[in-house]
């Protein structure tokens, strides 16, 4: 999962919006100076802005708001609150959002009187902050309290940035419990600029990086990378990435006699996906990946494409999750 990032001090409160129905469930935020709790409905924009630009299609923002709410409530279980660190979701504090939006506002208004005054005086931070929070609260209100359920249970709605062209079947890879995660073709994902990822490793470097991440490879009970002179040809002969799911993602990587889960291997090497190929390149190997993320659940990239085609937020969610959209 993505590591939690607290971006900015918790030094700014959300704008009040009496039309948002509060959930009565809270996320606890903390930094070096303060600890506070915030209602889930007001926390959703913080997560949303860490995943998508504010000018993303509105139907995608609505769909992802439901995904975030469902994810948090699932993780919370029967409790009324949860620490943000337990969620493993990146988020941007309201204080940081205020600074970000003001910086963009100044940049976009360099040539008018208002922008000049803002740049000189530093005043006017409340203008873009108020406008953007109210806009996001309008998005939240459209889905207020709505979550995804399967067989009466709130699901764990996994999501990722960009698929390899097809999302992954939850039941095939993760088991029957995750059968609500559908395999869906995502044609426009392959057109994205960051669709292809490439990383290079010399043979010795490859072994060292794995060791640093706690992966030690063995062959016939002997550690493989003790000998720094393992050739590229020998290394390629030791690696097996043929165990894939039907969407093309590597499930299991074998290095000699050592077996590593595909996601663990990708994370250890800093790869952006587990749909990978490994080939010889100069003094080492080149690993080429397709897509960004684990491939389960909603592809945010394809979701944006669906919104651009006029699909509603409910229709977008139905593409990726075999689940009911209900009020919690």
C-alpha positions as CSV (number, residue, x, y, z in Angstrom):
1,X,0.0,0.0,0.0
2,X,1.0,3.6,-0.4
3,X,2.8,5.0,2.6
4,X,0.9,7.7,4.5
5,X,2.2,11.2,3.9
6,X,1.3,14.2,6.1
7,X,1.8,17.1,3.8
8,X,1.8,20.4,5.7
9,X,1.1,21.3,9.3
10,X,-2.4,20.9,10.6
11,X,-2.8,24.6,11.1
12,X,-6.0,25.4,9.2
13,X,-9.5,24.3,9.8
14,X,-11.9,23.2,7.0
15,X,-14.5,25.8,6.0
16,X,-17.8,25.0,7.6
17,X,-20.6,23.8,5.3
18,X,-23.9,23.2,7.1
19,X,-25.2,21.3,4.1
20,X,-22.8,18.4,4.6
21,X,-24.3,15.7,6.8
22,X,-21.5,14.7,9.2
23,X,-20.8,11.0,9.7
24,X,-20.1,11.1,13.4
25,X,-17.0,9.1,12.6
26,X,-13.5,10.7,12.8
27,X,-10.0,10.6,11.5
28,X,-7.3,11.6,14.0
29,X,-4.6,13.8,12.6
30,X,-1.3,14.6,14.3
31,X,2.0,16.3,13.7
32,X,4.8,17.6,15.9
33,X,2.7,20.3,17.5
34,X,-1.0,19.3,17.6
35,X,-3.4,16.4,17.5
36,X,-7.0,16.9,16.3
37,X,-9.8,14.9,14.9
38,X,-11.9,15.7,11.9
39,X,-15.1,14.2,10.6
40,X,-14.7,11.7,7.8
41,X,-16.7,13.9,5.4
42,X,-14.3,16.8,6.0
43,X,-11.3,14.5,5.7
44,X,-12.3,13.2,2.2
45,X,-11.2,16.4,0.4
46,X,-7.7,16.1,2.0
47,X,-7.3,12.6,0.5
48,X,-9.0,13.5,-2.8
49,X,-6.6,16.3,-3.4
50,X,-3.6,14.0,-2.8
51,X,-4.8,11.7,-5.6
52,X,-6.4,14.0,-8.2
53,X,-6.1,17.6,-9.4
54,X,-9.0,19.8,-8.4
55,X,-9.9,20.4,-12.1
56,X,-10.5,16.7,-12.7
57,X,-13.9,15.8,-14.1
58,X,-16.5,16.2,-11.5
59,X,-18.0,12.7,-12.0
60,X,-14.6,11.2,-11.3
61,X,-14.2,13.3,-8.2
62,X,-17.6,12.1,-7.0
63,X,-16.7,8.5,-7.7
64,X,-13.4,8.7,-5.9
65,X,-15.0,10.5,-2.9
66,X,-17.2,7.4,-2.5
67,X,-14.2,5.1,-2.8
68,X,-12.3,7.1,-0.2
69,X,-15.3,7.1,2.2
70,X,-15.8,3.4,1.7
71,X,-12.1,2.7,2.3
72,X,-12.0,4.7,5.5
73,X,-15.1,3.2,7.0
74,X,-13.9,-0.3,6.0
75,X,-10.6,0.3,7.8
76,X,-12.4,1.8,10.8
77,X,-14.5,-1.3,11.3
78,X,-16.8,-1.0,14.4
79,X,-14.8,1.9,15.8
80,X,-15.9,5.6,15.7
81,X,-12.4,6.9,14.9
82,X,-9.1,5.9,13.3
83,X,-5.7,7.5,13.2
84,X,-4.8,8.7,9.7
85,X,-1.5,6.8,9.9
86,X,-3.5,3.5,10.0
87,X,-5.2,4.3,6.7
88,X,-2.0,4.2,4.6
89,X,-3.6,6.9,2.4
90,X,-1.7,10.0,1.3
91,X,-3.5,13.2,2.2
92,X,-2.9,16.9,2.2
93,X,-3.8,19.0,5.3
94,X,-6.1,22.0,5.0
95,X,-3.2,24.2,5.9
96,X,-1.1,22.9,3.0
97,X,-4.1,23.1,0.7
98,X,-4.4,26.8,1.6
99,X,-0.8,27.4,0.7
100,X,-0.9,25.4,-2.5
101,X,-4.1,27.0,-3.8
102,X,-2.8,30.5,-3.0
103,X,0.5,29.9,-4.8
104,X,-1.5,28.8,-7.9
105,X,-3.8,31.7,-7.6
106,X,-1.0,34.2,-7.5
107,X,0.7,32.5,-10.5
108,X,-2.5,32.6,-12.5
109,X,-3.2,36.2,-11.8
110,X,0.3,37.8,-12.2
111,X,-1.0,40.4,-14.7
112,X,-4.1,41.7,-13.0
113,X,-4.4,44.1,-10.1
114,X,-5.7,41.5,-7.7
115,X,-2.8,39.1,-8.4
116,X,-0.2,41.9,-8.1
117,X,-1.5,42.9,-4.7
118,X,-1.5,39.3,-3.6
119,X,2.1,38.8,-4.6
120,X,3.2,42.0,-3.0
121,X,1.2,41.8,0.2
122,X,0.7,38.0,0.6
123,X,-2.9,38.8,1.4
124,X,-5.9,37.1,-0.1
125,X,-5.2,33.5,0.9
126,X,-8.8,33.1,1.9
127,X,-10.1,33.7,-1.7
128,X,-8.9,30.6,-3.5
129,X,-9.2,28.6,-0.2
130,X,-12.9,29.5,0.3
131,X,-13.7,28.9,-3.4
132,X,-12.0,25.6,-3.7
133,X,-13.2,24.1,-0.4
134,X,-16.8,25.1,-1.2
135,X,-16.4,23.5,-4.6
136,X,-15.1,20.3,-3.0
137,X,-17.8,20.3,-0.4
138,X,-20.3,20.5,-3.3
139,X,-18.7,17.4,-4.7
140,X,-18.9,15.6,-1.3
141,X,-22.6,16.6,-0.9
142,X,-23.6,14.9,-4.1
143,X,-22.4,11.6,-2.6
144,X,-22.9,12.3,1.1
145,X,-22.8,9.1,3.1
146,X,-22.7,6.8,0.1
147,X,-20.5,3.7,0.3
148,X,-19.9,0.5,-1.6
149,X,-21.2,-2.8,-0.2
150,X,-21.1,-6.4,-1.3
151,X,-23.2,-9.1,0.4
152,X,-24.2,-6.5,3.0
153,X,-20.6,-5.7,3.9
154,X,-18.6,-2.5,3.3
155,X,-15.9,-3.5,0.8
156,X,-12.2,-2.6,0.7
157,X,-12.3,-0.6,-2.6
158,X,-8.8,-0.9,-3.9
159,X,-7.8,1.6,-6.6
160,X,-4.7,2.7,-8.5
161,X,-3.4,5.3,-10.9
162,X,-3.2,3.6,-14.3
163,X,-3.8,0.0,-15.3
164,X,-1.7,-2.0,-17.8
165,X,-4.7,-1.8,-20.1
166,X,-6.9,-4.1,-17.9
167,X,-7.7,-4.2,-14.2
168,X,-7.2,-7.4,-12.2
169,X,-9.8,-9.9,-11.0
170,X,-9.9,-9.9,-7.2
171,X,-11.3,-13.4,-7.0
172,X,-8.5,-14.8,-9.2
173,X,-5.6,-13.2,-7.4
174,X,-6.8,-12.3,-3.9
175,X,-9.5,-14.9,-3.3
176,X,-13.3,-15.1,-3.2
177,X,-13.5,-12.4,-0.5
178,X,-12.4,-9.9,-3.1
179,X,-14.7,-11.1,-5.9
180,X,-16.2,-7.6,-6.1
181,X,-13.0,-6.3,-7.8
182,X,-13.7,-6.7,-11.5
183,X,-11.5,-7.3,-14.5
184,X,-12.2,-4.3,-16.8
185,X,-10.5,-3.3,-20.0
186,X,-9.1,0.2,-19.8
187,X,-8.2,1.2,-23.3
188,X,-7.0,4.8,-22.8
189,X,-4.6,3.9,-20.0
190,X,-2.0,2.7,-22.5
191,X,-1.9,6.2,-24.0
192,X,-0.7,7.9,-20.8
193,X,2.7,9.5,-20.7
194,X,3.8,7.5,-17.6
195,X,2.3,4.2,-18.8
196,X,5.8,2.7,-19.4
197,X,8.3,2.6,-16.6
198,X,11.9,1.7,-17.1
199,X,14.6,1.0,-14.5
200,X,18.2,-0.2,-15.0
201,X,20.3,-2.3,-12.6
202,X,23.8,-3.7,-12.8
203,X,23.9,-7.3,-11.6
204,X,25.6,-6.6,-8.3
205,X,23.4,-3.6,-7.7
206,X,20.3,-5.7,-8.3
207,X,21.3,-8.1,-5.5
208,X,22.2,-5.3,-3.1
209,X,18.9,-3.5,-3.5
210,X,17.0,-6.7,-2.8
211,X,19.1,-7.4,0.3
212,X,18.5,-3.9,1.6
213,X,14.8,-4.6,1.3
214,X,15.1,-7.9,3.2
215,X,15.0,-10.2,0.1
216,X,17.9,-12.6,0.0
217,X,18.0,-15.0,-3.0
218,X,19.3,-18.6,-2.7
219,X,20.1,-21.3,-5.2
220,X,20.8,-24.8,-3.9
221,X,21.0,-23.4,-0.3
222,X,23.7,-20.9,-1.3
223,X,23.2,-17.2,-1.4
224,X,23.3,-16.1,-5.0
225,X,24.7,-12.5,-4.8
226,X,27.6,-13.2,-2.5
227,X,29.7,-13.5,-5.7
228,X,29.7,-10.0,-7.1
229,X,30.7,-11.4,-10.5
230,X,27.3,-13.0,-11.4
231,X,26.9,-12.4,-15.1
232,X,23.9,-10.8,-16.7
233,X,23.2,-14.1,-18.5
234,X,23.4,-16.1,-15.3
235,X,21.1,-13.6,-13.5
236,X,18.5,-13.7,-16.2
237,X,18.6,-17.5,-16.1
238,X,17.9,-17.4,-12.4
239,X,14.8,-15.1,-12.6
240,X,11.4,-16.5,-13.5
241,X,8.5,-14.1,-13.9
242,X,6.2,-16.4,-15.8
243,X,3.6,-16.8,-13.0
244,X,1.1,-14.1,-14.0
245,X,-2.6,-13.5,-13.7
246,X,-5.0,-13.2,-16.6
247,X,-4.5,-9.5,-16.8
248,X,-0.7,-9.9,-17.3
249,X,0.5,-8.9,-13.8
250,X,3.3,-11.0,-12.3
251,X,2.0,-12.8,-9.2
252,X,5.2,-14.6,-8.2
253,X,8.8,-13.9,-8.9
254,X,11.3,-16.7,-8.5
255,X,15.0,-15.9,-8.1
256,X,16.8,-19.2,-7.9
257,X,15.0,-21.1,-5.2
258,X,13.6,-18.0,-3.6
259,X,10.0,-17.1,-4.1
260,X,8.8,-13.5,-3.8
261,X,5.3,-12.1,-4.2
262,X,5.1,-9.9,-7.2
263,X,4.1,-6.8,-5.3
264,X,6.8,-7.2,-2.8
265,X,9.4,-7.6,-5.5
266,X,8.2,-4.5,-7.4
267,X,8.1,-2.4,-4.2
268,X,11.7,-3.5,-3.3
269,X,13.0,-2.3,-6.6
270,X,10.9,0.8,-6.8
271,X,9.0,-0.4,-9.9
272,X,5.7,1.3,-10.7
273,X,3.8,-1.9,-11.6
274,X,4.0,-5.7,-11.5
275,X,3.4,-6.1,-15.2
276,X,7.1,-6.4,-16.0
277,X,9.6,-7.7,-18.5
278,X,13.3,-8.2,-17.6
279,X,16.0,-8.2,-20.3
280,X,19.7,-7.8,-20.7
281,X,21.0,-4.2,-21.1
282,X,24.7,-3.2,-21.3
283,X,26.3,-4.3,-18.0
284,X,23.1,-5.4,-16.3
285,X,19.4,-5.6,-16.8
286,X,16.5,-3.4,-17.8
287,X,13.1,-3.9,-16.2
288,X,10.2,-2.4,-18.2
289,X,6.8,-2.1,-16.5
290,X,3.3,-1.2,-17.8
291,X,0.8,0.9,-15.8
292,X,1.1,2.6,-12.4
293,X,0.0,0.8,-9.3
294,X,-1.2,-2.7,-8.3
295,X,-4.0,-2.9,-10.9
296,X,-6.9,-3.7,-8.6
297,X,-10.2,-1.8,-8.5
298,X,-10.6,1.6,-10.2
299,X,-8.0,3.0,-12.5
300,X,-8.2,6.7,-11.9
301,X,-6.9,7.4,-15.4
302,X,-9.6,5.3,-17.0
303,X,-12.2,6.7,-14.6
304,X,-11.3,10.2,-15.9
305,X,-11.7,8.9,-19.5
306,X,-15.2,7.5,-18.6
307,X,-16.2,10.8,-17.1
308,X,-15.1,12.5,-20.2
309,X,-17.4,10.3,-22.2
310,X,-20.3,11.5,-20.1
311,X,-20.5,8.6,-17.6
312,X,-21.9,9.4,-14.2
313,X,-20.1,8.7,-11.0
314,X,-22.3,5.7,-10.3
315,X,-21.6,4.3,-13.8
316,X,-17.9,4.8,-13.3
317,X,-18.0,2.8,-10.0
318,X,-20.0,0.0,-11.5
319,X,-17.3,-0.5,-14.1
320,X,-14.8,-1.5,-11.5
321,X,-16.7,-2.8,-8.5
322,X,-19.4,-5.5,-8.4
323,X,-21.0,-3.8,-5.4
324,X,-24.1,-1.9,-4.4
325,X,-23.9,1.9,-3.9
326,X,-25.9,2.5,-0.7
327,X,-26.1,5.0,2.1
328,X,-24.0,3.9,5.1
